[in-house]
Amino acid sequence: MFSATLERRRRINRWALVVAATLLATGIALIVVWTVRAYDMLGFAGASRMPIVYSVLAAIAGLLILCLLAYAAIRAYGRLTEAR
């Protein structure tokens, strides 16, 4: 139905979304595991939990940036190989 160029572009876009979503899901799972373990350790010590909250927010921000970079890199690769 579409031209070969448009089909290829759609495949690259889908691939970029799949990679970014997989990276996001894996990263969030790892952040959750780390957070639960850190809360358990701090619960025994009776320490402040605010550093963990800040760490989780920083980790989520870094993960979102990493996902955007992965998405952009795959899109850029698709455009570079398309130009040939």
C-alpha positions in Angstrom: 0.0 0.0 0.0 2.8 2.4 0.9 6.1 2.9 -1.0 9.1 1.0 0.1 10.7 4.1 1.6 7.7 4.8 3.8 7.4 1.2 4.9 11.1 1.2 5.9 10.7 4.5 7.8 7.7 3.0 9.7 9.7 0.0 10.6 12.6 2.1 11.9 10.1 4.2 13.9 8.5 1.1 15.4 11.9 -0.4 16.2 13.0 2.9 18.0 9.8 2.8 20.1 10.3 -0.9 21.0 13.9 -0.3 22.1 12.9 2.8 24.1 10.0 1.1 25.8 12.0 -2.0 26.6 14.8 0.2 28.1 12.2 2.1 30.1 10.5 -1.0 31.5 13.8 -2.7 32.4 15.1 0.5 34.0 11.9 1.0 36.1 12.0 -2.6 37.3 15.6 -2.2 38.4 14.9 1.1 40.1 12.0 -0.5 42.0 14.1 -3.4 43.2 16.9 -1.0 44.3 14.4 1.2 46.1 12.7 -1.7 48.0 16.1 -2.9 49.1 17.3 0.5 50.2 14.1 1.2 52.2 14.5 -2.2 53.9 18.1 -1.3 54.9 17.2 2.2 56.1 14.2 0.9 58.0 16.5 -1.1 60.3 18.9 1.8 60.8 16.1 4.4 61.3 17.8 6.8 59.0 16.3 9.6 56.8 14.6 8.4 53.6 14.9 11.6 51.7 18.2 10.7 50.0 16.5 7.7 48.6 13.7 9.7 47.3 16.1 12.1 45.6 18.1 9.2 44.2 15.0 7.6 42.7 13.9 10.8 41.1 17.4 11.3 39.7 17.4 7.7 38.4 14.1 8.1 36.7 15.2 11.4 35.1 18.4 9.7 33.9 16.4 6.8 32.5 14.1 9.0 30.6 17.0 10.8 29.1 18.6 7.5 28.2 15.4 6.4 26.5 15.1 9.6 24.5 18.8 9.2 23.4 18.2 5.6 22.3 15.1 6.6 20.4 16.9 9.5 18.7 20.0 7.4 17.9 17.9 4.8 16.1 15.9 7.4 14.2 19.2 9.1 13.2 20.6 5.8 12.0 17.5 5.2 10.0 17.7 8.6 8.3 21.4 8.1 7.6 20.9 4.7 6.0 17.9 6.0 4.1 19.8 8.8 2.5 22.1 6.4 0.6 
